[in-house]
């Protein structure tokens, strides 16, 4: 059995836009995500359910995408240089399943100064971390 056969069938598991973003690296339009329920306490990867962000780190950046100033843990995300589209950015992916989530920028609020600009379709809300 090849390694490819061990991978989940992401295309059948995800909505088309979530697949395009998380598995193909695209970006949803700003302000296009409907948001999350008011009882959301944490945000999970839509692909593998790994907890990525706490509601306590979420803020309104005005960018049109969910924004956070820090991940839930130092091991939740992977970062890599993204030189596409004529820009120098840092891409963030889920450390468990390598789903493309968005990018991190250095124009965020205190205490970290970071802005994790995340595609809403790459996340799902949950009302508890456990």
TORPA-4810 file (N, C-alpha, C, O; in nm, 3 decimals):
<nodes>
NODE_1_0.085_-0.119_0.000_0.000_0.000_0.000_0.089_0.124_0.000_0.181_0.135_0.081_X
NODE_2_0.062_0.216_-0.090_0.144_0.336_-0.097_0.104_0.434_0.011_-0.006_0.429_0.065_X
NODE_3_0.197_0.525_0.043_0.171_0.627_0.144_0.051_0.714_0.103_-0.027_0.756_0.188_X
NODE_4_0.038_0.740_-0.027_-0.073_0.822_-0.074_-0.207_0.761_-0.034_-0.299_0.835_0.000_X
NODE_5_-0.219_0.630_-0.037_-0.344_0.563_-0.001_-0.376_0.576_0.147_-0.490_0.554_0.187_X
NODE_6_-0.277_0.612_0.229_-0.300_0.628_0.372_-0.354_0.767_0.406_-0.400_0.790_0.518_X
NODE_7_-0.349_0.859_0.312_-0.396_0.996_0.335_-0.549_0.999_0.330_-0.611_0.926_0.253_X
NODE_8_-0.609_1.084_0.413_-0.754_1.099_0.408_-0.798_1.151_0.271_-0.721_1.217_0.201_X
NODE_9_-0.920_1.122_0.234_-0.978_1.173_0.110_-1.035_1.311_0.140_-1.156_1.327_0.157_X
NODE_10_-0.945_1.410_0.146_-0.984_1.545_0.186_-1.096_1.600_0.100_-1.186_1.667_0.150_X
NODE_11_-1.092_1.572_-0.029_-1.191_1.629_-0.121_-1.333_1.584_-0.086_-1.427_1.661_-0.099_X
NODE_12_-1.348_1.461_-0.042_-1.482_1.414_-0.006_-1.519_1.453_0.138_-1.637_1.454_0.173_X
NODE_13_-1.421_1.485_0.220_-1.446_1.518_0.361_-1.479_1.666_0.383_-1.545_1.700_0.482_X
NODE_14_-1.436_1.752_0.293_-1.445_1.897_0.316_-1.539_1.963_0.215_-1.559_1.914_0.104_X
NODE_15_-1.595_2.076_0.256_-1.670_2.161_0.164_-1.571_2.210_0.058_-1.452_2.220_0.085_X
NODE_16_-1.619_2.241_-0.063_-1.528_2.282_-0.171_-1.434_2.397_-0.134_-1.315_2.389_-0.164_X
NODE_17_-1.483_2.502_-0.071_-1.395_2.615_-0.038_-1.295_2.577_0.069_-1.179_2.618_0.062_X
NODE_18_-1.336_2.498_0.167_-1.244_2.452_0.272_-1.134_2.365_0.210_-1.018_2.375_0.250_X
NODE_19_-1.169_2.282_0.113_-1.070_2.200_0.044_-0.972_2.290_-0.032_-0.851_2.272_-0.024_X
NODE_20_-1.025_2.385_-0.106_-0.942_2.475_-0.185_-0.842_2.551_-0.097_-0.725_2.566_-0.134_X
NODE_21_-0.888_2.598_0.017_-0.801_2.673_0.108_-0.701_2.581_0.177_-0.580_2.605_0.170_X
NODE_22_-0.749_2.478_0.244_-0.661_2.397_0.330_-0.569_2.302_0.254_-0.457_2.277_0.298_X
NODE_23_-0.613_2.251_0.141_-0.533_2.151_0.071_-0.463_2.208_-0.053_-0.364_2.151_-0.099_X
NODE_24_-0.515_2.320_-0.108_-0.456_2.378_-0.228_-0.394_2.516_-0.203_-0.335_2.574_-0.294_X
NODE_25_-0.408_2.568_-0.081_-0.342_2.694_-0.045_-0.410_2.820_-0.094_-0.346_2.926_-0.099_X
NODE_26_-0.536_2.813_-0.131_-0.603_2.934_-0.177_-0.649_3.018_-0.057_-0.622_2.982_0.058_X
NODE_27_-0.718_3.127_-0.084_-0.764_3.218_0.020_-0.909_3.252_-0.005_-0.949_3.281_-0.118_X
NODE_28_-0.989_3.249_0.102_-1.128_3.292_0.086_-1.132_3.445_0.075_-1.041_3.513_0.121_X
NODE_29_-1.238_3.498_0.016_-1.253_3.642_0.005_-1.268_3.703_0.144_-1.327_3.641_0.232_X
NODE_30_-1.214_3.823_0.165_-1.232_3.889_0.295_-1.381_3.913_0.323_-1.459_3.940_0.232_X
NODE_31_-1.417_3.903_0.449_-1.553_3.925_0.497_-1.654_3.825_0.440_-1.774_3.849_0.447_X
NODE_32_-1.607_3.714_0.384_-1.699_3.615_0.326_-1.739_3.505_0.423_-1.838_3.437_0.400_X
NODE_33_-1.665_3.487_0.532_-1.696_3.381_0.626_-1.806_3.429_0.720_-1.799_3.541_0.772_X
NODE_34_-1.909_3.347_0.744_-2.022_3.392_0.826_-1.990_3.410_0.975_-2.071_3.467_1.048_X
NODE_35_-1.875_3.363_1.019_-1.840_3.378_1.160_-1.868_3.251_1.239_-1.895_3.146_1.182_X
NODE_36_-1.862_3.263_1.370_-1.877_3.148_1.458_-1.985_3.178_1.561_-2.018_3.294_1.585_X
NODE_37_-2.040_3.074_1.623_-2.143_3.094_1.724_-2.086_3.166_1.844_-1.965_3.165_1.868_X
NODE_38_-2.173_3.229_1.919_-2.129_3.309_2.033_-2.076_3.225_2.148_-2.010_3.279_2.238_X
NODE_39_-2.101_3.094_2.148_-2.048_3.010_2.257_-1.916_2.943_2.220_-1.871_2.852_2.290_X
NODE_40_-1.854_2.986_2.111_-1.725_2.931_2.070_-1.616_2.976_2.167_-1.600_3.095_2.194_X
NODE_41_-1.543_2.879_2.220_-1.432_2.907_2.312_-1.296_2.876_2.252_-1.193_2.927_2.297_X
NODE_42_-1.295_2.791_2.149_-1.169_2.757_2.085_-1.194_2.725_1.939_-1.308_2.702_1.897_X
NODE_43_-1.087_2.723_1.862_-1.095_2.704_1.717_-1.007_2.588_1.678_-0.889_2.582_1.713_X
NODE_44_-1.065_2.495_1.603_-0.998_2.372_1.562_-0.973_2.374_1.412_-1.041_2.444_1.337_X
NODE_45_-0.876_2.297_1.370_-0.850_2.275_1.228_-0.970_2.201_1.169_-1.013_2.099_1.224_X
NODE_46_-1.025_2.250_1.060_-1.141_2.189_0.997_-1.108_2.050_0.942_-1.198_1.968_0.923_X
NODE_47_-0.981_2.023_0.916_-0.942_1.894_0.860_-0.923_1.785_0.966_-0.973_1.674_0.951_X
NODE_48_-0.852_1.817_1.074_-0.812_1.711_1.169_-0.857_1.734_1.312_-0.830_1.650_1.399_X
NODE_49_-0.927_1.843_1.340_-0.979_1.874_1.474_-0.874_1.912_1.578_-0.905_1.918_1.697_X
NODE_50_-0.751_1.938_1.536_-0.652_1.983_1.633_-0.690_2.125_1.680_-0.726_2.210_1.599_X
NODE_51_-0.683_2.148_1.811_-0.711_2.281_1.865_-0.596_2.374_1.826_-0.479_2.343_1.849_X
NODE_52_-0.632_2.489_1.766_-0.531_2.582_1.716_-0.528_2.715_1.790_-0.420_2.768_1.817_X
NODE_53_-0.645_2.770_1.823_-0.654_2.902_1.885_-0.761_2.904_1.993_-0.860_2.831_1.987_X
NODE_54_-0.740_2.989_2.092_-0.838_3.015_2.197_-0.916_3.142_2.163_-0.863_3.231_2.097_X
NODE_55_-1.039_3.150_2.208_-1.118_3.272_2.190_-1.049_3.390_2.257_-1.066_3.505_2.215_X
NODE_56_-0.971_3.363_2.361_-0.902_3.470_2.434_-0.796_3.540_2.350_-0.755_3.652_2.383_X
NODE_57_-0.750_3.477_2.243_-0.649_3.536_2.156_-0.709_3.595_2.029_-0.636_3.649_1.945_X
NODE_58_-0.841_3.586_2.014_-0.908_3.638_1.894_-0.934_3.787_1.909_-0.965_3.835_2.018_X
NODE_59_-0.921_3.860_1.799_-0.953_4.002_1.799_-0.997_4.044_1.659_-0.975_3.971_1.562_X
NODE_60_-1.059_4.159_1.649_-1.105_4.210_1.520_-0.996_4.299_1.461_-0.975_4.412_1.506_X
NODE_61_-0.928_4.247_1.360_-0.820_4.323_1.296_-0.873_4.415_1.187_-0.801_4.502_1.137_X
NODE_62_-0.998_4.397_1.149_-1.054_4.475_1.039_-1.013_4.424_0.902_-1.047_4.484_0.800_X
NODE_63_-0.941_4.313_0.898_-0.888_4.260_0.772_-0.991_4.181_0.692_-0.975_4.163_0.571_X
NODE_64_-1.096_4.135_0.759_-1.196_4.053_0.691_-1.176_3.904_0.712_-1.255_3.823_0.662_X
NODE_65_-1.073_3.866_0.785_-1.048_3.726_0.820_-1.036_3.715_0.971_-0.996_3.812_1.036_X
NODE_66_-1.070_3.599_1.028_-1.048_3.581_1.172_-0.901_3.605_1.205_-0.812_3.557_1.135_X
NODE_67_-0.877_3.680_1.312_-0.740_3.714_1.351_-0.716_3.680_1.497_-0.804_3.693_1.581_X
NODE_68_-0.595_3.635_1.525_-0.554_3.592_1.659_-0.414_3.647_1.684_-0.336_3.662_1.591_X
NODE_69_-0.382_3.676_1.812_-0.247_3.725_1.841_-0.152_3.615_1.886_-0.033_3.639_1.901_X
NODE_70_-0.204_3.492_1.908_-0.117_3.378_1.939_-0.193_3.248_1.922_-0.315_3.245_1.938_X
NODE_71_-0.122_3.140_1.890_-0.186_3.009_1.882_-0.206_2.952_2.022_-0.154_3.005_2.120_X
NODE_72_-0.280_2.844_2.031_-0.310_2.780_2.160_-0.184_2.724_2.226_-0.174_2.719_2.348_X
NODE_73_-0.086_2.683_2.143_0.041_2.632_2.196_0.151_2.656_2.093_0.123_2.685_1.977_X
NODE_74_0.273_2.644_2.137_0.386_2.666_2.046_0.401_2.554_1.944_0.477_2.567_1.849_X
NODE_75_0.330_2.443_1.964_0.342_2.330_1.872_0.220_2.313_1.781_0.217_2.220_1.699_X
NODE_76_0.120_2.398_1.792_-0.004_2.383_1.714_0.013_2.415_1.566_-0.056_2.359_1.481_X
NODE_77_0.106_2.505_1.535_0.123_2.552_1.397_0.265_2.532_1.348_0.360_2.530_1.426_X
NODE_78_0.277_2.517_1.219_0.407_2.523_1.152_0.410_2.650_1.070_0.306_2.695_1.022_X
NODE_79_0.527_2.708_1.054_0.544_2.830_0.975_0.648_2.806_0.867_0.746_2.733_0.886_X
NODE_80_0.626_2.870_0.751_0.726_2.863_0.644_0.715_2.988_0.559_0.609_3.049_0.549_X
NODE_81_0.825_3.024_0.497_0.827_3.141_0.410_0.737_3.119_0.290_0.734_3.010_0.232_X
NODE_82_0.662_3.222_0.254_0.575_3.221_0.138_0.616_3.341_0.052_0.591_3.456_0.090_X
NODE_83_0.677_3.315_-0.061_0.725_3.421_-0.149_0.634_3.443_-0.269_0.672_3.512_-0.363_X
NODE_84_0.515_3.384_-0.266_0.422_3.396_-0.378_0.354_3.532_-0.385_0.357_3.609_-0.288_X
NODE_85_0.294_3.561_-0.497_0.217_3.683_-0.521_0.301_3.810_-0.504_0.248_3.917_-0.473_X
NODE_86_0.432_3.799_-0.525_0.519_3.916_-0.518_0.537_3.973_-0.378_0.576_4.089_-0.362_X
NODE_87_0.509_3.892_-0.276_0.520_3.937_-0.137_0.609_3.842_-0.059_0.631_3.728_-0.099_X
NODE_88_0.659_3.890_0.052_0.729_3.804_0.147_0.639_3.791_0.268_0.616_3.888_0.341_X
NODE_89_0.587_3.669_0.289_0.496_3.644_0.400_0.537_3.515_0.469_0.622_3.441_0.420_X
NODE_90_0.475_3.491_0.585_0.496_3.366_0.656_0.365_3.290_0.659_0.268_3.334_0.722_X
NODE_91_0.363_3.176_0.592_0.245_3.090_0.589_0.235_3.011_0.719_0.338_2.971_0.774_X
NODE_92_0.114_2.989_0.768_0.094_2.902_0.882_0.008_2.783_0.840_-0.092_2.797_0.770_X
NODE_93_0.052_2.666_0.885_-0.019_2.542_0.857_-0.042_2.468_0.987_0.028_2.490_1.086_X
NODE_94_-0.140_2.379_0.986_-0.166_2.293_1.102_-0.049_2.197_1.118_-0.007_2.134_1.021_X
NODE_95_0.002_2.185_1.238_0.118_2.097_1.260_0.081_1.950_1.254_0.169_1.865_1.240_X
NODE_96_-0.045_1.918_1.266_-0.088_1.778_1.265_-0.115_1.727_1.123_-0.074_1.616_1.089_X
NODE_97_-0.183_1.806_1.040_-0.222_1.756_0.907_-0.172_1.841_0.791_-0.201_1.811_0.675_X
NODE_98_-0.097_1.946_0.820_-0.037_2.035_0.720_-0.139_2.118_0.641_-0.108_2.166_0.532_X
NODE_99_-0.258_2.135_0.695_-0.358_2.218_0.628_-0.310_2.363_0.623_-0.262_2.417_0.723_X
NODE_100_-0.323_2.426_0.506_-0.296_2.570_0.494_-0.404_2.643_0.571_-0.523_2.619_0.550_X
NODE_101_-0.364_2.732_0.661_-0.459_2.808_0.743_-0.463_2.955_0.704_-0.571_3.014_0.696_X
NODE_102_-0.348_3.013_0.678_-0.338_3.155_0.645_-0.195_3.200_0.661_-0.101_3.129_0.625_X
NODE_103_-0.178_3.321_0.717_-0.045_3.380_0.732_-0.034_3.452_0.866_-0.134_3.487_0.928_X
NODE_104_0.088_3.472_0.909_0.113_3.549_1.031_0.194_3.672_0.993_0.288_3.666_0.914_X
NODE_105_0.153_3.786_1.051_0.217_3.914_1.024_0.261_3.977_1.156_0.214_3.937_1.263_X
NODE_106_0.350_4.074_1.148_0.405_4.138_1.269_0.338_4.271_1.301_0.400_4.358_1.362_X
NODE_107_0.212_4.287_1.260_0.140_4.411_1.286_0.021_4.391_1.382_-0.078_4.464_1.376_X
NODE_108_0.033_4.293_1.469_-0.076_4.262_1.561_-0.066_4.337_1.692_0.026_4.417_1.713_X
NODE_109_-0.163_4.312_1.780_-0.169_4.383_1.909_-0.076_4.322_2.013_-0.019_4.215_1.993_X
NODE_110_-0.061_4.392_2.123_0.011_4.337_2.238_-0.071_4.221_2.292_-0.193_4.223_2.275_X
NODE_111_-0.016_4.123_2.353_0.120_4.120_2.404_0.223_4.065_2.305_0.343_4.076_2.331_X
NODE_112_0.180_4.005_2.192_0.276_3.939_2.103_0.318_4.026_1.985_0.428_4.008_1.932_X
NODE_113_0.232_4.119_1.943_0.259_4.197_1.822_0.236_4.119_1.695_0.272_4.165_1.586_X
NODE_114_0.176_4.000_1.706_0.153_3.915_1.590_0.006_3.917_1.551_-0.083_3.936_1.634_X
NODE_115_-0.018_3.898_1.420_-0.154_3.884_1.368_-0.160_3.758_1.284_-0.111_3.755_1.171_X
NODE_116_-0.219_3.655_1.341_-0.244_3.533_1.267_-0.373_3.556_1.189_-0.481_3.556_1.247_X
NODE_117_-0.361_3.576_1.060_-0.471_3.606_0.970_-0.514_3.473_0.908_-0.445_3.420_0.820_X
NODE_118_-0.627_3.419_0.954_-0.664_3.282_0.925_-0.793_3.276_0.843_-0.888_3.348_0.873_X
NODE_119_-0.794_3.192_0.743_-0.916_3.171_0.665_-1.023_3.108_0.754_-0.998_3.006_0.819_X
NODE_120_-1.140_3.168_0.756_-1.249_3.116_0.840_-1.289_2.974_0.805_-1.326_2.897_0.893_X
NODE_121_-1.284_2.938_0.676_-1.323_2.803_0.635_-1.222_2.698_0.679_-1.251_2.578_0.672_X
NODE_122_-1.104_2.739_0.723_-1.003_2.645_0.770_-1.023_2.610_0.918_-0.954_2.524_0.972_X
NODE_123_-1.117_2.680_0.983_-1.143_2.662_1.126_-1.285_2.614_1.151_-1.376_2.637_1.071_X
NODE_124_-1.300_2.548_1.264_-1.434_2.525_1.315_-1.433_2.559_1.464_-1.335_2.532_1.534_X
NODE_125_-1.541_2.617_1.509_-1.551_2.657_1.648_-1.598_2.544_1.736_-1.669_2.453_1.692_X
NODE_126_-1.558_2.550_1.860_-1.599_2.452_1.960_-1.620_2.526_2.091_-1.555_2.628_2.115_X
NODE_127_-1.709_2.475_2.175_-1.736_2.548_2.298_-1.651_2.506_2.418_-1.670_2.556_2.528_X
NODE_128_-1.557_2.412_2.397_-1.462_2.379_2.504_-1.335_2.322_2.442_-1.337_2.267_2.332_X
NODE_129_-1.226_2.336_2.514_-1.096_2.288_2.464_-1.083_2.136_2.480_-1.009_2.073_2.404_X
NODE_130_-1.150_2.078_2.575_-1.137_1.934_2.598_-1.202_1.851_2.491_-1.199_1.729_2.498_X
</nodes>
